[in-house]
Amino acid sequence: MAAARLAMDLLYSKQHIRAALDSSPSTPDEDMQWLAAAPPDVAARVRATLPTRRTPAAVLIPLVERETGMTVLLTQRATTLKDHAGQISFPGGRIEPEDADAWRAALRETFEEIGLRSELIEFGGYLPDHIVISGFRVTPVVGFVKPQFELKIATAEVHDVFEVPLDYILDPANHKFRQRKIGELTIDIHDIPYGERNIWGATAGMLMTLRRLLQTRTVRAP
């Protein structure tokens, strides 16, 4: 049991996560990998229905460094929002001209939405971009968060904030598969139920990308 716990601790250590992010491919994980397996004519027709102009955006994947293990901080969006109302998401939004890069955009949006100060967030690395069918090209940024924070939620944008253990999110026993029809294609997607909440869509897709990258790394003793 102790050996298994040690392996899990190494797997989810900052060093391991950084190494996995450093090995991340530079090409976008378009959140549409299912198109690659589709017949070319069907794929072409489905792509023709998707937005051609993709708005740059960034989100922060906040990994809170709790004594009991890392947790993922998530938000539930306000039901009054135009885009993705009520969904479970990461703090983030459009990359504005004044943002130096996706990291700064994610920090700015995180502070505006939930009041998490940038000095409590340590840069971890980038996941591949996710291109979502709502028309956004999203750059996910992983950040390690010191747990001594006090949040101030912008209720016009965020309904609630909560944490989920990273162990729980990355455990395939907690994943559910369901099918979604997009144009002529029926695809399998991941949901991650947690209590009365359900993590799905692009948020679940980014977490699955993180899990896949972590799985590619060999756990080694320091």
N, C-alpha and C positions, 0 to 999 in steps of 0.2 A: 504493500500500500504506500509506504514512504517513497519507494522508487517511482511509482506511478505519479505521486504528487509532485516529486522533483521534476519529472519529465514535463508535466503540465506547466509548472512554474517557468521552466526554461522556454517552453514553446511560446508562452505569452509574455516573455520578458521584453523590455524595451529594446534590448539588443537584437533579439530575434525578429521583432516586428520591424525595426529599422532595416535589418538585412533583407527581409522579405520585400519591403517597399523599394529598396535600392535595386532589387532585381526585377522590378515591375517593368513590363514592356512599354516602349514609348508610344506604340500605336494604341488608338482608343479602343477600350472594351465598350463597344457601342450599345451595350444592353440590348442588342439585337442579334446576337450570335446565331440565333435560330434561323436567320435568313441564309446563312452559309450552307445549311443542309437542305434548303428548299430548291426545287427545280428552278433553273435560271429564269425561265419565263414568268413563273409565279413570283419569284423574288423581285423581278423588275416591276411587275404590276403593283406589288405591295409597297415598294420604295416610292413609286410614283404618287402614292396617297399620303406620304409622310411630308412634314414641313421641309422645305429646301433651305430656309434660312434658320440657322441655329444660334440662339442667343447665348453668349458665354456666361456661365454662372459658376459659382464655387460654393461648396458646403464644407463644414468642419465635421469630422468624425471625432468627437471628444472621448478619449479614453481616460477615465478618472482613475487615478492611482490610489485606490482604497487599500487599507491594510489587509483586508480579506481577499484581495484580488482585484484586477481591473474590472471596471464597469463601463458600459457605453451609455453616454448621456444622449437622450432623444427628446424631441419635442412633438407635441400634438398641435397641429396647425389650427388656427381659428376657423370656425365653420363659415365665416363671412367672407373669406378670401376668395379672389377670383380663380387662382390656380391652386389645385391640390388641397382644397378646403377639407379640414378635419383629418387629414392623413397624418400618419406617423412619419416624421422626417428628421433630418439633421438641420441645425441652424445654418442659414446661408441664403444666397440670392444672387442677383445679377452682378457681374463684374462691371463696375463703373469706371469711367475714364480716369478718375483720380486714384484708383487702386493701382499700386505698383505691380501687383501680380495676384494670382489666385489665393495665395496664402494671406496676403493683406486683406483681400476682399472677404475671405472667410472670417478673419478676425473681426473686421468691421461689422459684418452682418451678425455675427454671434453676439457682439456687445449690444448692438441695436435691438436684437430680438429678446435676449435673455439676461443681459447685463453681466455676462462673464468677461472679466477683464483679461486683456491680452498678456499681462505680465504673469498670469497663472497658467499660461498655455505654452508648452514647449513643442516646437516643430518636430514632427515625426517623419513625414514624407508624403508623397502623392500616390494615389491610386490612378490607374488609367482613366481617362475621361469616359463618362457615360453619356451617350446621346439618347435622349428620351423622346418618346413620340409626341410629347407636348411642345417640342420645338426648342428645348434647351440642350446645350452641350455643357455638362456639369463636370467640373474638376473637383474630385473629393480630396480633401487634405486631412491627414491624420494628425491629431495633436494630443500630447500627454498633458493631462490637467491635474494640477495640485488640488487636493480635496478641500482646502480651506477657502471655499468660495461662498459668496452670498449672491443669489440671483435676483434680478429685477426684471420681471417678465413684461414685455410689451403686449398687453392683452389684445390689442387690435390685430396682432399677427399670430400670437401663440396662446393656445388654450391651456396647455399644461406642459410640464417638464418632468421627466422621470428617468431612472437609471435601470439598466438590465445587466446582469453579470456577463462579462465577455465569454466565460465558459459556457453559459447557457446558449448564447447566440451562435457560437461556433459548433455546438453539439448537433450533429445531424439528426439525433433522436427528437429534437425539438423543431424540426422543419416539416412542413407539410407541402405537398405538391398539389397543384390544381391546374386546370387547363384554361387557357384564354384564347379567344378567337380574334385574330387580327387579319382583316381582309379574307383571303382564301386560306390562311394558315391557322391551324390550331397548335398552340405551343404549351409546353409545361413550364410553369413558373413556381418560385418558392414563396411561401408564406412562413413567418415565424410568429406563431401565437405566443402571447405572454400575458397571462391572466385574462382580463377582459379586453386587452388590446391585441391588435394584429399588425405586425410589421410586414409590409408588402411593397410591391412596385419597385421603384428605383432605389429606395432605401434598403430593402432586402437584397436587391441586386448588388449594391455596393458592398454590403456585408458579406455576401457570398464571394465577391471578388477578393476581399481581404482574407477570407477563409482559404480560398484556393491558393493565394500567394503564400500564406503561412504553411500550407501543406507541402509546398515545393521546397521548403527549407529543411535541412537535416538538423535535428536537435542534437547539440553537442554540449558536453560539460564545459564550463568555463576553464 
